[in-house]
Amino acid sequence: MASLGQAKSLGGVGAILVLIGGFVGAPGGVLAIVGLILVLIAVKYIADVLAEQTIFNNMLIAVVLIVIVLSAFYSFIGFRNFSFMPGTAPPVGFVAFVTSIIIGAVIAWVFFLIASIFLKRSYETIGTRLSIGTFHTTGLLYLIGAALSIIGIGLIIVFIAEILQIVAFFSIPEQMPMGPQPMPGQIGPPPKTMLADPQK
């Protein structure tokens, strides 16, 4: 049975793998994908506990898009490096190489930006339902970082978001917080007028 404790462990480990994956070159893509799958499973557990499947649906779309970005980036750009083979005219190989980088970067940016939108939606709901503000910050930084990654500076923001993602998952309580919780589709806690006893 799904529990917040399992989500905390799986999400935390997955987030760590996602962070490490960015520092070990091509093999890091595999680590990042494994980490994303663990994060997705963790979010599924959270969605089940909170009985709000939109949390999982948004994260599923985000993870699928990010996996496509990672796979396409490493295969399209990585293998295109072999255009510099002996006997190939340098100008032709150079143009093909640069073109591959530009096309791959633009495609990766568009997919990553769309993915960050869905990731932010998922983390916004989790943060609200579990009262963990770090999820709100993580989702916002992912979106800002993705938007600015086309000029490079966004990658630093994404790095910060990945660190906060680890903190957010390890901040998940073992059990649901006590007190009134927002209902599915409700942004905040129930209005006080709904909780107060009717005046006689």
Buried (B, 14 or more C-beta within 10 A) or exposed (E): EBBBEBBBBBBBBBBBBBBBBBEEEEEBBBBBBBBBBBBBBBBBBBBBBBEBEBBBBBBBBBBBBBBBBBEBBBEBBBEBEEBEEEEEEEEEBEEBBEEBBEBBBEBBBBBBBBBBBBBBBBBBBBBBBBBBEBBBBBBBBBBBBBBBBBEEEBEEBBBBBBBBBBBBBBBBEEEEEEEEBBEEEEEEBEEEEEEEEEEE
